[in-house]
Each structure stands twice: as structure tokens, then as C-alpha cells.
């Protein structure tokens, strides 16, 4: 694992990985509300290292990042998740409603212009993972990355399409996201729907990891003997490493989410794969080890702390 000059870049095998921030801070949810399965004492017992990167105990607030992982692999530039986006109508989440950030400026700081992006991976269809799929141009939502192919699992595309009548798609925190961040890309002919597994190149492949949503996926990196798992919302906070039975309040299928989380953490521990969640602040990613029936953080990735 080699450090990049900016400290927001590392290299695993032949794949370069950069971290691009959209938002970092309190998310308006207490630990009890955000991860209701995790006992309060678990947070308190680990507050010495959870604070300040993941927890503000005095304010009773969870702290999270919204970020995009930029991968450069076999000559292509690949984005993993695209955050919340600007100008989006998000009536169910005041923090994301009409958010205004300089995400594209931050992306440019990582050496990426919208037209440079070859592939966009949405690990799942939630508002804070598909937002910058599109941007507002002359009153219409258009693909932000005009030359990119966007990968979305078919299961999530169908589940979150309001035309299919799933109640979750009508909830306030999900309202509008399909129409402003997924459908325009589909209409532009840039969306590829995949099932079960999708091979991107010699180093990267997508596999379904359902539970958080029906089509949640994990991007597996395996290059030059080094490995990483880009797990999306399989984990929102390191507390879920310590207690893999602890779901967030946003998991669509709690039983499946627990099974998937435990399986992927086991795989990560057994193969020494770097675990790269979507929302970890601090150093952003971690190596995990088995700790009896549970898991523990062995070490943090060398990304600079947010």
C-alpha cells in the first residue's frame, strides 16, 4: 500500500484510489436513532476513539462523511458513489435539501473533470449515493458525467422506481431521487443495469450484497496481491464492525443486512482486504480482524483525516 503525495491518494496493486469529500460533520441523528440495534454502552465504551471522527457524545450526534472514491484502473477513471448533489429537493432530510457544495471543485482538485469520468458505480440507490449523477442545467436534470457509463443494479433500479409501487420509494427521504438522479441518466442512454455480478476490468468487479437495499452491492478490488472492499452502506459507523448485528435505521431488510455484513466482514478479515465504507470520516477506511464472534479495527488506512 503506497501513500500518494496528497495523502488523500493511495495505491493498491495497480489501482490508484483518491478520496473526494462532499460533506463531513454531524448528520442530525443520535447514535440511538441512527443505529438503534447498538447498545448505548457500546458507544460510550468506545468513545475515546470514536470521537471526534465518528461521534460527538456531548451533542448526542453521529458524525459521518459523504464522499466519492475515485479509482484509476487500466486507463479508466471510475467514481464510486456520487453523494447528495446540489439543488436537490429532499423534503425528508433537511441536511440534504437544496444542498450547495463545491463537490465538482473538490473533484477537480483530485485531477478529475466531469468529462474525464469513464464509469460511475452507484453501490445502491439512496439519495446520498446518486445525487451527483445529475446536475441542473437550464431547468433540467442532465448527466453530470457526459462520457460515463453508469452502473446500477437492476434490483435497486426496479425497487426505487416509483412506477413499481414499492412503499419505500414514496417515503419522504426517498421522494424525488429516482426522477432527478437516476431516470435522466437512463433516458440519456448512459445507464447499464446489472444482475448478480458485473466484471469491470482485471482488478475490479461488482457483486450484489443485499440487505441495506435489495440491490446493494460491493465493489471488490483485487490487484497485485492487495485487496479492498468498497462496501457502500454495509457500514455507516465503526460500531457496526464491533457489533455486526447492529443495523442502521435505513436498512430495508434487517435480517439480510446483518447476514451480509457479517459475511463481508469475515471475508475482509480472512483476506486482509481494506474495508472502504461510503461514510467513514477520519481516515476513511480500515483493516479489520476477527475478535471472537465479532470484529475489531486493526488499523486505519493512510488517508489523511478529514
C-alpha positions in Angstrom: 0.0 0.0 0.0 1.7 3.2 -1.2 1.0 6.7 0.0 0.2 9.3 -2.6 1.6 12.8 -2.4 -1.7 14.4 -1.3 -2.3 11.9 1.5 -5.8 11.6 0.0 -4.4 9.1 -2.5 -3.2 5.5 -2.1 -2.3 2.8 -4.5 -3.4 -0.9 -4.1 -1.7 -3.1 -6.7 -2.2 -1.3 -10.0 -5.2 0.7 -8.9 -4.9 4.3 -7.6 -7.6 5.5 -5.1 -8.4 9.1 -4.3 -10.9 10.4 -1.8 -13.2 13.3 -2.7 -15.3 14.9 0.1 -18.7 16.4 -0.4 -19.8 16.8 3.3 -18.4 15.9 6.7 -20.0 16.6 10.1 -23.0 15.8 12.3 -25.9 14.2 10.5 -28.8 15.2 12.7 -29.2 11.7 14.2 -28.3 10.4 17.6 -26.5 7.1 17.9 -29.7 5.6 19.3 -31.7 6.8 16.2 -29.0 6.1 13.6 -28.0 2.6 14.7 -30.9 1.5 17.0 -29.6 -2.0 17.4 -26.3 -0.9 19.0 -26.4 -0.6 22.8 -25.7 2.8 24.2 -22.9 1.4 26.3 -21.1 0.2 23.2 -20.8 3.8 22.1 -19.7 5.0 25.5 -17.2 2.3 26.0 -15.5 3.2 22.7 -16.0 7.0 22.8 -12.3 7.5 23.3 -11.5 6.6 19.8 -14.9 7.1 18.1 -14.6 10.8 18.9 -14.3 13.1 17.1 -14.3 11.3 13.7 -17.5 9.3 14.2 -19.2 10.6 17.3 -20.0 13.8 19.2 -21.1 12.3 22.5 -21.8 15.6 24.2 -24.1 16.7 21.4 -25.5 13.1 21.1 -24.8 13.2 17.4 -23.3 10.8 14.9 -20.7 12.2 12.6 -20.3 11.0 9.0 -18.8 11.8 5.7 -20.4 11.9 2.3 -17.6 11.2 -0.2 -16.8 9.7 -3.6 -14.0 7.3 -4.2 -12.1 7.9 -7.4 -10.4 4.8 -8.9 -8.0 4.9 -11.7 -7.7 1.4 -13.2 -6.4 0.1 -16.5 -6.6 3.6 -18.1 -10.1 4.4 -16.9 -11.4 6.9 -14.3 -14.1 5.4 -12.1 -16.3 7.1 -9.5 -17.8 5.0 -6.6 -21.0 6.8 -5.4 -21.8 10.4 -6.2 -23.1 11.9 -3.0 -26.1 14.1 -2.4 -25.8 16.7 -5.2 -26.7 20.3 -5.5 -30.2 21.8 -5.8 -32.0 18.5 -5.0 -35.5 18.5 -3.5 -35.1 16.4 -0.4 -38.1 17.2 1.9 -37.4 14.2 4.2 -33.9 15.3 5.0 -33.2 19.0 5.9 -29.5 18.4 5.8 -29.6 17.3 2.1 -32.4 19.6 1.0 -31.1 22.1 -1.6 -27.5 21.3 -0.5 -24.9 23.6 -2.1 -21.3 22.3 -2.1 -18.2 22.7 -4.2 -18.1 19.0 -4.9 -17.1 19.4 -8.6 -14.3 21.8 -7.4 -13.1 19.1 -5.0 -13.2 16.6 -7.8 -11.2 18.9 -10.0 -8.7 19.1 -7.1 -8.3 15.4 -7.5 -7.5 15.9 -11.2 -10.9 14.9 -12.5 -13.2 16.9 -14.7 -16.7 15.7 -15.4 -15.8 14.8 -19.0 -12.9 12.7 -17.7 -15.1 10.1 -15.9 -15.5 6.8 -17.8 -17.6 4.9 -15.3 -19.8 5.7 -12.3 -20.7 2.9 -9.8 -23.7 3.5 -7.6 -23.3 1.0 -4.8 -27.0 1.4 -4.2 -29.9 3.8 -4.9 -30.1 6.2 -1.9 -30.2 9.9 -2.1 -26.7 10.4 -0.8 -25.2 7.9 -3.3 -26.7 9.0 -6.6 -27.0 12.8 -6.2 -24.2 14.0 -8.4 -25.3 11.5 -11.1 -27.0 14.6 -12.5 -26.8 18.4 -12.3 -29.3 21.1 -13.1 -28.8 22.7 -16.5 -31.3 25.2 -17.9 -34.0 23.8 -15.6 -33.5 20.2 -16.5 -31.6 17.3 -14.8 -28.8 16.1 -17.1 -26.0 13.6 -16.5 -23.1 15.3 -14.7 -20.6 13.0 -16.4 -21.4 13.1 -20.1 -18.9 10.4 -21.2 -19.5 8.0 -18.4 -21.4 4.7 -18.2 -23.4 4.5 -15.0 -23.7 1.1 -13.3 -26.8 0.4 -11.2 -28.1 -2.9 -10.0 -31.3 -3.9 -11.7 -32.8 -4.9 -8.3 -32.4 -1.4 -6.9 -33.4 0.3 -10.2 -36.7 -1.6 -10.1 -37.2 -1.2 -6.3 -36.8 2.5 -6.2 -38.7 3.3 -9.4 -41.9 4.8 -8.1 -43.8 3.3 -11.1 -43.4 -0.1 -9.5 -45.2 0.9 -6.3 -42.8 -0.1 -3.6 -43.8 1.9 -0.4 -40.2 2.7 0.4 -39.9 4.7 -2.8 -42.7 7.0 -1.6 -41.2 7.8 1.8 -40.1 11.4 2.3 -36.3 10.6 2.4 -36.6 8.8 -0.9 -39.1 11.0 -2.8 -37.7 12.6 -6.0 -34.4 10.8 -6.0 -35.3 8.4 -8.8 -36.7 11.1 -11.1 -33.9 13.6 -10.6 -30.8 11.4 -10.2 -31.5 8.0 -11.9 -34.1 8.4 -14.6 -32.3 11.2 -16.5 -29.2 9.0 -16.8 -31.4 6.1 -18.1 -33.1 8.4 -20.6 -29.7 9.6 -21.8 -28.8 6.0 -22.6 -25.9 6.0 -20.2 -27.2 3.6 -17.6 -26.3 -0.1 -17.5 -28.4 -2.4 -15.3 -26.6 -5.5 -14.0 -27.5 -8.6 -12.0 -25.6 -10.8 -9.6 -22.1 -9.8 -10.7 -20.5 -7.4 -13.1 -16.8 -7.5 -14.1 -15.4 -4.1 -14.7 -11.8 -5.0 -15.5 -9.0 -7.3 -14.4 -8.9 -5.7 -11.0 -12.5 -4.7 -10.2 -15.8 -6.5 -10.0 -19.2 -5.7 -8.6 -21.2 -8.3 -6.6 -24.6 -8.0 -5.0 -24.7 -7.6 -1.2 -28.4 -7.2 -0.5 -30.0 -6.1 2.8 -29.4 -2.4 3.2 -31.3 -2.2 -0.1 -32.4 -5.1 -2.4 -29.7 -4.2 -4.9 -26.9 -3.0 -2.6 -23.5 -4.0 -4.0 -19.9 -4.2 -3.0 -17.0 -3.3 -5.3 -14.2 -5.9 -5.0 -10.7 -4.8 -5.7 -8.0 -7.4 -6.2 -4.7 -6.3 -7.7 -1.1 -7.3 -7.2 -1.9 -9.2 -4.1 -3.7 -6.3 -2.4 -7.4 -6.2 -1.9 -10.2 -3.8 -0.9 -14.0 -3.9 -0.5 -15.9 -0.8 -1.2 -18.9 -1.7 0.9 -21.2 1.3 0.5 -23.6 1.4 3.4 -22.9 -2.0 4.7 -21.2 0.0 7.5 -22.1 3.6 8.5 -20.0 3.7 11.6 -17.2 1.6 13.2 -19.7 0.5 15.9 -21.1 -1.9 13.3 -17.6 -3.5 13.0 -17.7 -4.2 16.7 -21.3 -5.4 16.6 -22.2 -6.6 13.0 -25.7 -7.4 14.2 -26.3 -3.6 14.5 -28.2 -2.2 11.6 -28.7 1.4 10.7 -32.2 2.8 10.7 -32.1 2.8 6.8 -31.8 -1.0 6.2 -34.7 -2.3 4.1 -34.2 -5.9 5.1 -32.7 -6.0 8.6 -32.2 -9.8 8.7 -30.4 -9.9 5.3 -28.4 -6.8 6.1 -27.0 -8.5 9.3 -26.1 -11.7 7.4 -24.4 -9.7 4.6 -22.5 -7.5 6.9 -21.2 -10.5 8.9 -20.2 -12.3 5.8 -18.4 -9.4 4.2 -16.5 -8.5 7.4 -15.5 -12.1 7.7 -14.2 -12.1 4.1 -12.3 -8.8 4.7 -10.7 -10.2 7.9 -9.7 -13.5 6.3 -8.3 -11.9 3.1 -6.8 -8.8 4.7 -8.9 -6.6 2.5 -9.2 -2.9 3.2 -12.8 -2.1 4.1 -13.9 1.1 2.4 -17.3 2.3 3.5 -19.1 5.2 2.0 -19.5 7.3 5.1 -16.5 6.9 7.4 -14.9 10.1 8.4 -11.4 10.2 9.9 -9.1 8.0 7.9 -12.0 6.7 5.8 -11.2 3.0 5.6 -9.8 0.3 7.9 -8.4 -3.2 8.1 -10.5 -5.4 10.3 -9.7 -8.6 12.2 -11.8 -11.2 13.9 -12.5 -10.7 17.6 -14.2 -13.9 18.7 -17.7 -13.8 17.2 -17.3 -10.2 16.3 -14.7 -8.0 14.7 -12.3 -5.2 15.6 -10.4 -2.4 13.8 -6.8 -3.5 13.4 -5.5 -0.3 11.6 -6.7 2.7 9.7 -6.0 3.4 6.1 -3.3 6.0 5.4 -5.7 8.6 4.1 -5.4 11.9 5.8 -8.2 12.5 8.4 -11.0 14.7 7.2 
